[in-house]
Amino acid sequence: MICEFCSGNTITKHVKRQHWLNGQLYILENVPAEVCSDCGERYFHAVTLDKIDQLLQAEHPVKKTLNVEVVTLA
């Protein structure tokens, strides 16, 4: 696939992704993505994003829980 930002080529990698669902933040590991080898832009297939939503809406194992601060610049 060709990156729409820099026209570089992408390669398939497994990455971490932060994902919001119903006001809850999740961090997922080992998510397949197309990653631009030039600029690093990441692309996720719709099927992958649908699978993430399905996983998170069902009972799922939790590897660990993190405490996250929310800070504003204004």
C-alpha positions in Angstrom: 0.0 0.0 0.0 1.2 3.6 -0.6 1.2 6.2 2.2 -1.3 9.0 1.5 0.9 11.5 3.3 4.4 10.9 1.9 3.8 8.3 -0.9 6.2 5.9 0.9 5.5 2.1 0.9 3.9 0.5 3.9 4.8 -2.8 5.5 2.7 -5.0 7.8 3.7 -4.8 11.4 2.2 -5.5 14.8 1.9 -2.4 16.9 0.3 -0.9 20.1 -2.9 1.0 19.6 -4.9 3.2 21.9 -8.6 2.8 21.3 -11.6 4.7 22.7 -14.9 2.8 23.1 -17.9 4.1 25.0 -15.8 6.7 26.8 -13.2 4.1 28.0 -9.6 4.2 26.8 -8.0 0.8 26.0 -4.4 0.0 24.9 -4.1 -3.0 22.7 -0.9 -4.8 21.9 0.0 -6.9 18.9 -2.5 -5.1 16.5 -1.8 -5.7 12.8 -1.3 -2.4 10.9 0.2 -1.1 7.6 3.1 1.2 8.7 4.8 3.6 6.3 8.5 2.8 6.1 9.3 6.5 5.4 7.1 8.6 7.8 5.7 6.0 10.2 2.0 6.7 9.5 -0.1 3.7 10.5 -3.2 2.4 8.7 -5.6 -0.1 10.2 -8.0 -2.2 8.1 -11.7 -1.8 8.9 -11.9 -5.6 9.7 -9.2 -5.1 12.3 -11.0 -2.2 13.9 -14.3 -4.1 13.9 -12.5 -7.1 15.6 -11.2 -4.7 18.3 -14.7 -3.3 19.0 -16.1 -6.8 19.2 -13.3 -8.0 21.6 -13.7 -5.0 23.9 -17.5 -5.3 24.0 -17.3 -8.9 25.1 -15.8 -10.4 28.2 -12.0 -10.2 27.6 -8.8 -10.9 29.5 -7.0 -7.8 30.9 -3.2 -8.0 31.0 -2.8 -5.0 33.3 -4.5 -1.8 34.4 -2.8 1.6 34.1 -3.5 4.9 35.9 -3.5 7.7 33.3 -3.4 11.5 33.9 -5.4 13.8 31.7 -3.8 17.3 31.3 -4.9 20.3 29.3 -2.5 22.9 27.8 -5.0 25.8 28.1 
